[in-house]
């Protein structure tokens, strides 16, 4: 398989863009732009942002899906701010906080004068209600518990500007959890709505620098600046209202259309630019941004409840039959480093496990032989009348995931194993992917700049990517790994930082030793932007923030 190259005609692209969603002049610059000869930030204008997929649900704990988070990041604030350069936790809506010695009690002092866009106060009572909902869920409204909050007990309102949180066990990741997209603060009116109503962006009332002005579900969303906003993260140089007047999100699934719109001047920022398009975009004078997601790497994971992958020797064989160097060099760019553990090098607690992730076809063949899977006359591995044939559904949000799985399938063919790569947009794909009998293999990744991200990925009541019993699938018959779950509980409950990072190392080693996951690459979020778009910034796991963004005059 060779690196893909794609060329495009500007004329053809402009025609395609115009036919698809834009006609006439560019939307850039609608509104007044006050040019500043010194290049200082100026106010005004509309930013046109093209998103690959429509958002699904904007209940903040659902913000881990990047199209959701890219909206929530503009319309909600968080208690704290994680500096994307230092990863330190800094004041935002909370001006200060204290944590007791065993991380079971957190007290926050809330900034005065903050309001939601409906005029109601963002005070201790509102913060308490948000976290009681995020930490315990609401069964009546079908609001799920946040995956970033562990061991939550209750809140206590000390005074109008002070709130205290109590935890059943130590929760050392909670402070960082108050800074993430899943902890965006919303009004009491929003929290009173059922989950299914929160797919409508106009129902999300936050305190952020932008507010939802209008939405055509699944197609387009317009945000307008909140003129009275004056409570950005305390250490940011920029304070007061955002510079932009408006942000227009347009859902544009086709890669070629998003890039065509950018180079034709009809869009300003696009998300999910593929690696094979980076050079063309840069050659046209546009900028590539690829911030790290700092979490669990883009991986192939197994569902051991399926008897075909229940034997660790089979999983190890497939791990050693996977040539990640070939995958990265064939499909991706330097912005996608090869994975050397289940979490990124930039993640807290990272341990280099390269020796355990070696590509070794002979070792892979020997492991399958040892497990009783012998090569048949058709070149396939067979045992007790069964063929070692597996299936995986592609993941649309992950970059070139179909191509990645197809290349993995080619590599596994060399040891006699067939992998069927199934489309993710079929009506039954979501349900089937939760059935280990139908999807014994699955792609997976998740971003978060805290070791708790590992628990989020593997724990049964969180994302449950291995499909253990007690989680999000009723198709699992028996698979549970109590040792793994105990390690994950320790990771989320160890208040001593050094000990906690040591547990993170134990978990990484255990997951790889059990060959539950084959880490492929460290996934960034890849964006392209016009050079006149200034002040583009990203939170600690790669979601864009347009609070500081402004549009310079085009030359």
C-alpha positions as CSV (number, residue, x, y, z in Angstrom):
1,X,0.0,0.0,0.0
2,X,1.5,3.3,-1.0
3,X,1.0,6.8,0.3
4,X,-2.0,8.4,-1.4
5,X,-1.7,11.5,-3.4
6,X,-4.6,13.6,-4.4
7,X,-4.7,16.6,-6.7
8,X,-7.6,19.0,-7.2
9,X,-8.5,21.6,-9.7
10,X,-9.4,24.9,-8.1
11,X,-12.0,25.5,-10.8
12,X,-13.6,22.2,-10.1
13,X,-13.5,22.7,-6.4
14,X,-15.1,26.1,-6.6
15,X,-17.9,24.7,-8.7
16,X,-18.4,21.8,-6.2
17,X,-18.4,24.2,-3.2
18,X,-20.9,26.5,-4.8
19,X,-23.2,23.6,-5.6
20,X,-22.9,22.2,-2.1
21,X,-23.4,24.9,0.4
22,X,-22.1,28.3,-0.6
23,X,-23.1,30.6,-3.5
24,X,-21.9,34.0,-4.4
25,X,-19.3,35.9,-2.5
26,X,-17.3,34.5,0.5
27,X,-18.9,34.7,3.9
28,X,-15.6,35.9,5.3
29,X,-15.7,39.3,6.7
30,X,-19.4,39.9,6.9
31,X,-19.6,42.5,9.6
32,X,-17.2,45.3,10.2
33,X,-13.4,44.7,10.4
34,X,-11.5,47.6,11.9
35,X,-8.0,47.2,10.4
36,X,-5.1,47.9,12.7
37,X,-1.9,48.9,11.0
38,X,0.2,47.4,13.8
39,X,-1.4,44.0,13.6
40,X,-3.1,44.2,17.0
41,X,-6.3,42.2,17.5
42,X,-9.4,43.8,16.0
43,X,-13.1,43.2,16.6
44,X,-15.7,42.1,14.1
45,X,-16.3,39.7,11.3
46,X,-17.7,36.2,10.9
47,X,-15.5,33.1,11.1
48,X,-16.7,30.3,8.8
49,X,-15.8,26.9,10.3
50,X,-16.3,23.7,8.4
51,X,-16.9,20.5,10.5
52,X,-16.7,17.0,9.1
53,X,-19.6,15.7,11.2
54,X,-22.8,17.0,12.8
55,X,-22.9,17.3,16.5
56,X,-24.9,14.7,18.3
57,X,-25.8,15.8,21.9
58,X,-24.6,18.9,23.8
59,X,-25.1,17.7,27.3
60,X,-21.6,18.7,28.5
61,X,-20.5,15.1,29.6
62,X,-21.2,14.1,25.9
63,X,-18.7,16.7,24.8
64,X,-15.9,14.1,24.3
65,X,-17.2,13.7,20.7
66,X,-15.1,16.4,18.9
67,X,-18.0,18.0,16.9
68,X,-19.9,18.3,20.2
69,X,-16.9,19.7,22.1
70,X,-16.0,22.2,19.3
71,X,-19.4,23.9,20.0
72,X,-19.4,23.5,23.8
73,X,-16.0,25.1,24.0
74,X,-17.4,28.4,22.7
75,X,-20.6,28.6,24.6
76,X,-19.7,27.2,28.1
77,X,-17.1,28.1,30.7
78,X,-15.4,25.7,33.2
79,X,-14.6,26.0,36.9
80,X,-10.9,25.9,36.0
81,X,-8.7,26.3,33.0
82,X,-5.9,23.8,32.0
83,X,-3.1,25.7,30.4
84,X,-2.5,23.8,27.2
85,X,1.3,24.5,27.3
86,X,2.1,23.8,31.0
87,X,-1.0,21.6,31.8
88,X,-1.2,23.5,35.0
89,X,-4.7,24.1,36.4
90,X,-5.5,27.8,36.6
91,X,-8.4,29.9,37.8
92,X,-11.5,30.6,35.7
93,X,-15.0,30.6,37.1
94,X,-13.4,29.4,40.3
95,X,-11.0,32.1,41.5
96,X,-9.5,29.8,44.1
97,X,-9.8,26.3,45.6
98,X,-8.6,24.0,48.3
99,X,-8.2,20.3,48.4
100,X,-7.9,18.1,51.5
101,X,-5.0,15.7,52.0
102,X,-6.7,12.6,50.7
103,X,-8.5,14.3,47.8
104,X,-12.0,13.6,49.2
105,X,-13.1,17.2,49.7
106,X,-12.7,20.1,47.2
107,X,-13.8,23.7,48.0
108,X,-14.2,26.3,45.3
109,X,-14.6,30.1,45.6
110,X,-16.7,31.3,42.7
111,X,-16.0,34.5,40.8
112,X,-18.6,37.2,41.4
113,X,-20.7,38.8,38.6
114,X,-20.8,35.8,36.2
115,X,-24.1,35.1,34.6
116,X,-25.5,32.6,32.1
117,X,-26.7,34.0,28.8
118,X,-30.3,33.9,30.1
119,X,-29.3,36.3,32.8
120,X,-29.4,33.9,35.7
121,X,-26.4,33.9,38.1
122,X,-23.5,31.4,37.8
123,X,-23.1,31.1,41.5
124,X,-22.4,28.4,44.1
125,X,-25.9,27.0,43.7
126,X,-25.6,26.7,40.0
127,X,-22.2,25.0,40.2
128,X,-23.5,22.6,42.8
129,X,-26.4,21.6,40.6
130,X,-24.2,21.1,37.6
131,X,-21.8,18.8,39.5
132,X,-24.6,16.9,41.3
133,X,-26.0,16.1,37.8
134,X,-22.6,15.3,36.2
135,X,-21.4,13.3,39.2
136,X,-24.6,11.3,39.9
137,X,-26.6,11.5,36.7
138,X,-30.3,11.9,36.4
139,X,-32.2,8.7,35.6
140,X,-35.5,10.4,35.2
141,X,-34.1,12.8,32.5
142,X,-31.7,10.1,31.2
143,X,-28.7,12.3,31.9
144,X,-25.6,10.0,32.2
145,X,-22.8,10.3,34.8
146,X,-19.7,12.1,33.5
147,X,-16.8,9.8,32.7
148,X,-14.3,12.4,34.2
149,X,-15.9,12.3,37.7
150,X,-15.1,9.4,39.9
151,X,-16.4,8.5,43.4
152,X,-18.7,11.5,43.6
153,X,-20.9,11.8,46.7
154,X,-22.5,15.3,47.0
155,X,-22.1,19.1,47.0
156,X,-22.6,21.6,49.8
157,X,-23.3,25.3,49.3
158,X,-21.2,27.1,51.9
159,X,-22.3,30.6,50.9
160,X,-23.5,32.2,47.6
161,X,-19.9,32.1,46.2
162,X,-18.5,29.0,47.9
163,X,-19.3,25.4,47.0
164,X,-17.8,22.2,48.5
165,X,-17.7,18.7,47.0
166,X,-17.4,15.5,48.8
167,X,-16.2,12.1,47.4
168,X,-16.8,8.6,48.7
169,X,-13.1,7.7,48.0
170,X,-10.1,9.8,47.0
171,X,-10.7,11.5,43.6
172,X,-7.3,12.9,42.6
173,X,-8.4,13.6,39.0
174,X,-11.3,15.8,39.9
175,X,-9.5,19.1,39.8
176,X,-8.3,18.5,36.3
177,X,-11.8,17.2,35.5
178,X,-13.3,20.6,36.3
179,X,-11.3,22.0,33.4
180,X,-12.4,19.6,30.6
181,X,-15.1,20.0,28.0
182,X,-17.4,17.5,29.8
183,X,-17.5,19.9,32.7
184,X,-18.9,22.9,30.9
185,X,-21.3,24.8,33.1
186,X,-24.9,25.2,32.0
187,X,-28.0,27.0,33.4
188,X,-30.5,25.3,35.6
189,X,-33.0,25.6,32.8
190,X,-30.7,23.4,30.6
191,X,-30.2,20.9,33.3
192,X,-33.9,20.5,33.7
193,X,-34.3,19.1,30.1
194,X,-34.2,15.4,29.2
195,X,-31.1,14.1,27.4
196,X,-32.9,13.7,24.0
197,X,-33.7,17.4,24.0
198,X,-30.1,18.5,24.3
199,X,-29.3,17.6,20.7
200,X,-30.8,21.0,19.9
201,X,-28.0,23.5,20.4
202,X,-30.5,26.3,21.0
203,X,-31.4,24.6,24.3
204,X,-27.9,24.9,25.7
205,X,-27.6,28.0,27.9
206,X,-24.0,28.6,29.0
207,X,-22.0,31.4,30.3
208,X,-19.4,31.4,27.5
209,X,-18.2,34.1,25.1
210,X,-20.6,33.1,22.4
211,X,-24.3,32.1,22.4
212,X,-26.3,30.0,19.9
213,X,-28.2,32.3,17.6
214,X,-29.7,29.7,15.2
215,X,-29.4,26.1,14.0
216,X,-30.5,24.0,11.1
217,X,-30.1,20.5,12.7
218,X,-27.4,18.4,11.1
219,X,-26.4,21.2,8.7
220,X,-25.5,24.6,10.1
221,X,-25.1,26.5,13.3
222,X,-24.5,30.1,14.0
223,X,-23.0,31.5,17.2
224,X,-23.0,35.2,18.1
225,X,-20.7,37.0,20.4
226,X,-21.9,37.8,23.9
227,X,-21.2,41.5,24.2
228,X,-21.2,41.6,28.0
229,X,-18.8,38.6,28.5
230,X,-16.0,39.6,30.9
231,X,-14.8,36.4,32.8
232,X,-12.3,34.5,30.6
233,X,-9.6,32.4,32.3
234,X,-7.9,34.7,34.8
235,X,-4.3,34.4,33.4
236,X,-5.2,35.0,29.8
237,X,-4.0,38.4,28.4
238,X,-7.2,38.9,26.6
239,X,-10.2,39.8,28.8
240,X,-13.7,41.1,27.9
241,X,-15.8,40.1,24.9
242,X,-14.5,37.8,22.1
243,X,-13.1,39.6,19.1
244,X,-15.3,37.8,16.5
245,X,-18.9,38.9,16.0
246,X,-20.0,35.6,14.8
247,X,-19.0,32.0,14.1
248,X,-20.8,30.0,11.4
249,X,-20.4,26.2,11.6
250,X,-21.3,24.3,8.4
251,X,-21.3,20.5,8.4
252,X,-19.3,19.4,5.4
253,X,-18.6,15.7,5.3
254,X,-16.5,15.6,2.1
255,X,-12.8,16.2,2.7
256,X,-12.4,17.7,-0.8
257,X,-15.2,20.1,-0.3
258,X,-13.8,21.4,3.0
259,X,-10.3,21.9,1.5
260,X,-11.8,23.4,-1.7
261,X,-13.7,25.9,0.4
262,X,-10.6,26.9,2.3
263,X,-8.4,27.5,-0.7
264,X,-11.2,29.3,-2.5
265,X,-11.6,31.7,0.3
266,X,-15.1,30.5,1.2
267,X,-14.1,29.1,4.6
268,X,-11.6,30.2,7.2
269,X,-11.0,27.1,9.4
270,X,-11.7,23.5,8.7
271,X,-11.4,20.5,11.0
272,X,-10.3,17.0,10.1
273,X,-7.8,17.6,7.3
274,X,-6.3,14.3,6.3
275,X,-2.6,13.7,6.4
276,X,-2.3,13.2,2.6
277,X,-3.8,16.7,2.1
278,X,-1.4,18.6,4.4
279,X,1.2,19.3,1.8
280,X,-1.3,20.7,-0.8
281,X,-2.8,23.0,1.8
282,X,0.6,24.3,3.0
283,X,1.7,24.7,-0.6
284,X,-1.3,27.0,-1.1
285,X,-0.1,29.1,1.9
286,X,-2.5,27.9,4.5
287,X,-1.7,26.7,8.0
288,X,-1.9,23.2,9.5
289,X,-2.6,22.9,13.3
290,X,-2.3,19.5,14.8
291,X,-2.6,19.7,18.6
292,X,-2.1,16.5,20.6
293,X,-5.0,14.9,22.3
294,X,-2.7,13.7,25.1
295,X,-4.8,10.6,25.9
296,X,-5.3,7.0,24.9
297,X,-3.7,6.4,21.5
298,X,-5.5,5.5,18.4
299,X,-5.6,1.7,18.8
300,X,-7.2,-1.6,17.7
301,X,-8.8,-3.3,20.7
302,X,-10.2,-6.8,21.2
303,X,-13.4,-8.0,22.8
304,X,-12.3,-11.2,24.6
305,X,-15.9,-12.3,25.2
306,X,-15.7,-13.5,21.6
307,X,-14.1,-17.0,21.8
308,X,-12.0,-16.3,18.7
309,X,-10.0,-13.6,20.6
310,X,-10.4,-15.0,24.1
311,X,-7.0,-16.7,24.1
312,X,-4.3,-14.2,24.9
313,X,-1.9,-16.0,22.5
314,X,-4.2,-15.1,19.6
315,X,-4.3,-11.5,20.7
316,X,-0.5,-11.4,21.1
317,X,-0.1,-12.9,17.7
318,X,-2.2,-10.2,16.1
319,X,-0.3,-7.6,18.0
320,X,3.0,-8.8,16.7
321,X,1.6,-9.2,13.2
322,X,0.7,-5.5,13.1
323,X,3.3,-3.3,11.5
324,X,2.6,0.2,12.9
325,X,5.7,1.6,11.2
326,X,4.1,0.7,7.8
327,X,0.7,2.1,8.8
328,X,2.1,5.5,10.0
329,X,4.5,5.9,7.1
330,X,2.0,4.9,4.5
331,X,-1.1,6.7,5.7
332,X,0.0,9.6,7.9
333,X,2.4,12.5,8.4
334,X,4.8,13.6,11.1
335,X,1.8,15.0,13.0
336,X,0.8,11.4,13.8
337,X,3.7,9.9,15.8
338,X,3.9,6.1,16.1
339,X,2.4,4.9,19.4
340,X,4.8,3.4,21.9
341,X,2.3,2.7,24.6
342,X,-1.5,2.8,25.0
343,X,-1.2,6.5,25.9
344,X,0.7,9.3,24.2
345,X,4.2,10.4,25.1
346,X,2.7,13.8,26.1
347,X,0.3,12.1,28.5
348,X,0.9,12.1,32.3
349,X,2.3,8.7,33.5
350,X,3.5,7.6,30.0
351,X,5.7,4.5,29.9
352,X,7.6,3.5,26.8
353,X,6.5,-0.1,25.9
354,X,8.2,-0.3,22.5
355,X,9.9,-3.6,23.2
356,X,6.5,-5.2,23.9
357,X,5.0,-3.8,20.7
358,X,7.5,-5.3,18.2
359,X,6.5,-6.3,14.7
360,X,7.5,-10.0,14.5
361,X,5.8,-12.2,12.0
362,X,7.6,-15.4,13.0
363,X,6.6,-14.9,16.6
364,X,3.0,-14.2,15.6
365,X,2.9,-17.5,13.6
366,X,4.4,-19.5,16.4
367,X,1.8,-18.1,18.9
368,X,-1.0,-19.1,16.6
369,X,0.4,-22.5,16.2
370,X,0.8,-22.8,20.0
371,X,-2.9,-21.8,20.4
372,X,-3.9,-24.6,18.0
373,X,-4.7,-22.4,15.0
374,X,-3.1,-24.2,12.1
375,X,-2.9,-23.1,8.5
376,X,-5.5,-24.8,6.3
377,X,-5.2,-25.5,2.6
378,X,-6.9,-22.2,1.8
379,X,-4.2,-20.3,3.7
380,X,-6.5,-19.4,6.6
381,X,-5.9,-20.4,10.2
382,X,-8.3,-23.0,11.4
383,X,-9.1,-24.8,14.6
384,X,-11.9,-27.3,15.5
385,X,-13.6,-26.6,12.2
386,X,-13.6,-22.8,12.7
387,X,-11.8,-20.2,10.6
388,X,-10.0,-17.4,12.4
389,X,-12.1,-14.7,10.6
390,X,-12.8,-11.4,12.5
391,X,-14.7,-8.2,11.8
392,X,-14.4,-4.6,12.8
393,X,-16.5,-1.5,12.1
394,X,-14.7,1.6,10.9
395,X,-14.9,4.7,13.2
396,X,-15.9,7.7,11.2
397,X,-14.5,10.3,13.6
398,X,-11.0,8.8,13.5
399,X,-8.6,9.9,10.7
400,X,-8.4,7.5,7.8
401,X,-9.7,4.7,10.1
402,X,-11.1,2.6,7.2
403,X,-7.8,2.7,5.4
404,X,-6.0,1.9,8.7
405,X,-8.1,-1.1,9.3
406,X,-7.7,-2.2,5.7
407,X,-4.0,-2.1,6.0
408,X,-4.1,-4.0,9.3
409,X,-6.2,-6.6,7.4
410,X,-3.5,-6.9,4.8
411,X,-0.9,-7.4,7.4
412,X,-2.9,-10.1,9.3
413,X,-3.4,-11.9,6.0
414,X,0.3,-12.8,6.2
415,X,-0.3,-15.0,9.2
416,X,-3.5,-16.5,7.8
417,X,-6.1,-14.3,9.7
418,X,-8.9,-12.6,7.9
419,X,-10.2,-9.2,9.1
420,X,-13.4,-7.9,7.5
421,X,-13.7,-4.1,7.6
422,X,-17.3,-3.1,7.8
423,X,-18.9,0.3,7.1
424,X,-19.9,2.5,10.1
425,X,-22.8,4.2,8.4
426,X,-25.1,1.2,8.1
427,X,-28.2,1.3,10.2
428,X,-27.2,-1.5,12.5
429,X,-23.5,-0.5,12.9
430,X,-23.8,1.1,16.3
431,X,-25.8,-1.8,17.8
432,X,-23.6,-4.4,16.2
433,X,-20.4,-2.8,17.4
434,X,-21.6,-3.4,21.0
435,X,-21.9,-7.1,20.3
436,X,-18.6,-9.0,20.8
437,X,-19.9,-11.8,18.6
438,X,-20.3,-9.4,15.6
439,X,-17.4,-7.0,16.3
440,X,-14.6,-8.8,18.1
441,X,-12.2,-6.1,16.9
442,X,-12.8,-2.3,17.2
443,X,-10.9,0.9,16.7
444,X,-10.7,3.2,19.8
445,X,-9.2,6.4,21.2
446,X,-10.0,9.1,23.7
447,X,-8.3,12.3,24.7
448,X,-7.8,13.8,28.1
449,X,-4.7,15.3,29.8
450,X,-5.0,13.3,33.0
451,X,-4.2,9.6,33.9
452,X,-8.0,9.1,34.6
453,X,-8.3,8.9,30.8
454,X,-7.2,5.3,30.9
455,X,-10.1,4.4,33.2
456,X,-12.4,6.3,31.0
457,X,-11.4,4.1,28.1
458,X,-11.4,0.6,29.7
459,X,-13.7,0.6,32.7
460,X,-17.0,-1.2,32.3
461,X,-19.2,1.7,33.4
462,X,-17.3,4.2,31.3
463,X,-16.4,3.7,27.6
464,X,-16.0,-0.1,28.1
465,X,-14.1,-0.6,24.8
466,X,-13.2,-4.2,25.7
467,X,-16.9,-4.9,26.3
468,X,-16.9,-6.3,29.8
469,X,-20.0,-7.3,31.7
470,X,-21.8,-4.6,33.6
471,X,-21.2,-1.9,31.0
472,X,-23.0,-0.6,27.9
473,X,-23.6,-3.9,26.2
474,X,-26.2,-6.5,27.1
475,X,-24.6,-8.9,24.6
476,X,-21.6,-9.8,26.8
477,X,-21.9,-13.3,28.2
478,X,-19.1,-13.6,30.7
479,X,-16.0,-11.5,30.1
480,X,-14.8,-9.5,33.1
481,X,-11.2,-8.7,34.0
482,X,-11.2,-8.0,37.8
483,X,-7.5,-7.3,37.9
484,X,-7.7,-4.6,35.2
485,X,-10.7,-3.1,36.9
486,X,-9.0,-3.1,40.3
487,X,-6.0,-1.3,38.7
488,X,-8.3,1.3,37.1
489,X,-10.0,1.9,40.5
490,X,-6.6,2.4,42.1
491,X,-5.6,4.8,39.3
492,X,-8.7,6.9,39.9
493,X,-8.4,6.8,43.7
494,X,-4.7,7.2,44.6
495,X,-4.1,10.7,46.1
496,X,-0.3,10.5,46.1
497,X,0.8,11.8,42.6
498,X,3.9,9.6,42.4
499,X,2.0,6.5,43.4
500,X,-0.8,7.3,41.0
501,X,1.6,7.7,38.0
502,X,3.2,4.3,39.0
503,X,-0.3,2.7,38.8
504,X,-0.7,4.3,35.4
505,X,2.4,2.5,34.4
506,X,1.1,-0.8,35.7
507,X,-2.1,-0.4,33.8
508,X,-0.2,0.3,30.5
509,X,1.9,-2.8,31.0
510,X,-1.0,-4.9,31.9
511,X,-3.1,-3.9,28.9
512,X,-0.2,-4.6,26.5
513,X,0.8,-7.8,28.3
514,X,-2.8,-9.1,27.8
515,X,-2.8,-7.7,24.3
516,X,-6.1,-6.1,24.8
517,X,-5.0,-3.2,22.6
518,X,-2.7,-2.7,19.7
519,X,-1.6,1.0,19.9
520,X,-1.2,2.4,16.4
521,X,-0.5,6.2,16.5
522,X,-0.8,9.2,18.7
523,X,-3.9,11.0,17.4
524,X,-3.9,14.8,17.0
525,X,-6.8,16.9,16.0
526,X,-5.9,18.2,12.6
527,X,-7.1,21.6,11.4
528,X,-6.3,23.9,8.5
529,X,-6.8,27.7,8.6
530,X,-6.3,30.7,6.4
531,X,-3.3,32.8,7.3
532,X,-5.4,35.8,8.1
533,X,-7.1,33.9,11.0
534,X,-5.1,35.0,14.0
535,X,-5.2,33.9,17.6
536,X,-6.2,30.3,16.9
537,X,-5.9,28.3,20.1
538,X,-6.8,24.9,21.4
539,X,-7.5,23.5,24.8
540,X,-5.3,20.8,26.3
541,X,-6.7,18.0,24.2
542,X,-7.1,19.7,20.9
543,X,-10.5,21.3,20.7
544,X,-10.5,24.8,19.2
545,X,-11.2,27.9,21.3
546,X,-12.2,31.0,19.3
547,X,-12.3,33.4,22.3
548,X,-8.9,34.9,21.2
549,X,-9.4,34.5,17.5
550,X,-9.6,37.5,15.1
551,X,-9.6,38.2,11.4
552,X,-6.8,40.3,9.9
553,X,-7.5,42.2,6.7
554,X,-6.8,40.0,3.7
555,X,-4.0,41.1,1.4
